[in-house]
Amino acid sequence: MPVLECAVRWARPADTPEMRGLLDDGERDRYERFRRPEDKARFVTGRFLARTALAEATGLDPRTIRFTTDCPHCAGTHGKPRLPGSAVDFSLSHSGDRVVIVLAEGAEVGVDVEQENDRDIDRLAEMVLSAPERTALAAMDDKRRGFHRYWTRKEALLKATGHGLAAPMTDIHVSAPDDAAEVVAWAGAAAVSPVRLADLDPGPGYAAAAAVLTDRPLKITEVTC
């Protein structure tokens, strides 16, 4: 079976006139509503990364690229950004000083990056992890790392399907943090198959994963811009 190539690009948040110059009117309004400079930088970097990566993949002029945000499960406009009329799907995520995009042609993709921190992991585990995962987490020496590995895999998957937070994470059981990423089981109406998961390399203090709705093996190339 031929591999499916997935391009992953990493960037640090910035906020330059060149980046702002590619925003459309709606994005510029959203940019202005952010109060904190770091939020502005993460947003504009993500959209700049998306346009430049898609321009390279499709041959389009990045200045002409416009996104839709239609939800595939309802009539809302809260879905992930998409490039209409293109077979190239993409997904964006950011956390701390990491911004990431994953692109693939012919398959739906999702990506998530999270900065590891000392949040209340035990409380969040009840909301995010399945029963077998909670049992495994309780036995881990590094619970913070383990929890964030679980979390990013599930977030990436639900971004690929378009469900986001509308589908319970506790219905999804993924492999242990030190094992190759895969969906072990998925209960509930939101479940889809086939799915490929892959852990990414965001650097120390972060966890990241990509999900692709395909049965083809993945070839992932990560580049820092």
C-alpha positions in Angstrom: 0.0 0.0 0.0 1.5 3.4 -1.0 2.5 5.7 1.9 0.6 9.0 2.5 3.0 11.9 2.8 2.2 14.4 5.6 4.1 17.6 5.8 4.6 19.1 9.3 5.9 22.7 9.7 6.9 24.2 13.0 7.3 27.9 13.7 7.8 30.3 16.7 5.1 32.9 17.1 5.9 36.3 15.5 3.9 39.3 14.4 5.3 41.1 11.4 3.8 43.4 8.8 4.4 40.7 6.2 2.3 38.2 8.2 -0.5 40.7 8.9 -0.6 41.6 5.2 -1.9 38.2 4.3 -4.9 38.3 6.6 -8.3 38.7 5.1 -10.8 41.2 6.6 -12.4 38.7 8.9 -9.1 37.5 10.2 -7.9 41.0 10.7 -10.9 41.8 12.8 -10.3 38.7 14.9 -6.6 39.6 15.2 -7.6 43.0 16.6 -9.9 41.5 19.2 -7.0 39.6 20.8 -5.8 41.7 23.8 -2.5 40.0 24.6 0.4 40.4 22.1 1.3 36.7 22.4 -2.3 35.7 21.4 -2.0 38.0 18.4 1.3 36.5 17.4 0.1 32.9 17.7 -2.9 33.6 15.6 -1.2 35.6 12.8 1.7 33.1 12.7 -0.8 30.2 12.2 -2.6 31.9 9.3 0.7 32.9 7.7 2.1 29.4 8.1 -1.1 28.0 6.6 -1.1 30.3 3.6 2.6 29.8 2.8 2.5 26.1 3.2 -0.7 25.7 1.1 0.7 28.0 -1.6 3.8 25.7 -1.9 1.6 22.6 -2.0 -1.0 23.9 -4.4 0.8 26.5 -6.5 -1.7 29.2 -5.4 -0.8 32.8 -4.6 -0.9 33.0 -0.8 -2.5 36.5 -1.1 -5.5 35.0 -2.8 -6.1 32.1 -0.4 -9.3 32.3 1.6 -10.5 29.8 4.1 -14.0 28.4 5.0 -14.8 27.3 8.6 -18.0 25.3 7.9 -18.6 22.5 10.4 -19.0 19.1 8.7 -21.5 18.0 11.4 -23.9 20.9 11.6 -24.7 24.2 9.8 -22.3 26.2 12.0 -19.2 28.1 11.0 -17.1 27.0 13.9 -15.2 24.2 12.0 -11.5 24.1 11.4 -10.2 26.3 8.5 -10.3 24.6 5.1 -9.2 25.5 1.6 -12.3 25.1 -0.6 -11.9 23.2 -3.8 -8.6 21.7 -2.8 -7.7 18.0 -2.1 -5.1 19.3 0.4 -6.4 19.2 4.0 -4.6 20.9 6.8 -4.8 21.5 10.5 -3.3 24.1 12.8 -2.4 24.2 16.5 -0.4 26.4 18.9 0.7 26.4 22.5 3.3 28.4 24.3 5.9 29.3 21.7 5.1 26.5 19.3 2.9 26.9 16.2 2.4 23.8 14.0 0.6 22.9 10.7 0.1 19.5 9.2 -0.9 19.0 5.5 -1.9 15.9 3.5 -3.5 15.4 0.1 -6.5 13.1 -0.1 -7.2 12.6 3.6 -8.6 14.6 6.6 -5.9 15.6 9.1 -5.7 16.9 12.6 -2.8 18.2 14.8 -2.4 19.2 18.4 0.5 20.6 20.4 0.3 21.2 24.2 2.9 22.8 26.5 3.3 20.5 29.5 2.4 22.2 32.7 1.3 21.5 36.3 -2.4 21.6 35.7 -4.6 19.3 37.9 -3.9 16.2 36.0 -6.0 13.9 38.2 -9.1 16.0 37.7 -8.5 16.4 34.0 -7.8 12.7 33.6 -11.4 12.0 34.6 -12.6 14.2 31.7 -10.1 13.2 29.1 -9.0 9.6 29.6 -10.7 6.2 29.3 -10.8 3.9 32.3 -7.8 1.8 31.0 -5.8 5.0 30.4 -6.5 6.3 33.9 -5.2 3.0 35.3 -2.1 3.2 33.2 -1.5 6.9 34.1 -1.7 6.1 37.8 1.2 3.8 37.5 3.4 6.2 35.6 6.4 8.0 37.2 6.0 11.0 34.9 2.3 11.6 34.9 2.5 15.0 33.4 4.3 13.7 30.3 2.0 10.7 30.0 -1.2 12.8 30.3 -0.2 15.3 27.7 0.8 12.5 25.3 -2.7 11.0 25.7 -4.3 14.4 25.3 -2.6 15.5 22.2 -3.3 12.2 20.4 -7.0 12.5 21.2 -7.2 16.3 20.3 -5.6 15.6 17.0 -8.0 12.8 16.2 -11.1 14.9 17.0 -9.8 17.8 15.0 -9.3 15.4 12.0 -12.9 14.2 12.3 -14.2 17.7 12.9 -15.9 16.8 16.2 -13.7 18.8 18.4 -15.0 19.0 22.0 -18.5 17.7 20.8 -17.3 14.1 21.1 -16.3 12.7 24.5 -12.6 12.1 24.8 -13.3 9.3 27.4 -14.9 7.2 24.6 -11.4 7.0 22.9 -8.8 4.6 24.1 -5.3 5.2 22.6 -2.1 3.3 23.1 0.2 3.9 26.0 2.5 7.0 25.8 5.7 5.1 25.2 4.1 2.8 22.6 3.5 3.6 18.9 0.5 5.9 18.6 -2.7 4.2 17.6 -6.4 4.0 18.4 -7.0 0.9 20.5 -10.8 1.3 20.8 -13.4 4.0 20.2 -16.9 3.7 21.5 -19.8 6.0 20.7 -21.5 7.6 17.7 -18.5 9.7 16.8 -16.2 6.8 16.2 -14.5 6.6 12.7 -12.2 4.1 11.1 -9.6 3.8 9.7 -7.3 6.2 11.5 -3.5 6.7 11.7 -1.9 8.5 14.6 1.6 9.7 15.0 3.5 11.5 17.7 5.4 14.6 16.6 8.6 16.2 17.9 7.9 19.6 19.3 10.9 19.7 21.6 11.3 19.5 25.4 8.4 20.5 27.5 5.8 19.9 24.8 3.7 17.0 23.5 2.3 16.9 20.0 0.5 14.4 17.7 -1.1 14.2 14.2 -4.1 12.2 13.2 -5.0 11.2 9.6 -8.2 9.5 8.5 -6.6 6.9 6.3 -5.5 3.2 6.3 -2.3 4.1 4.4 1.0 4.1 6.3 2.2 7.6 7.0 5.4 9.3 5.9 5.8 12.4 8.1 8.3 15.1 7.4 8.8 17.7 10.1 10.5 21.1 9.2 11.1 24.1 11.4 10.5 27.4 9.5 
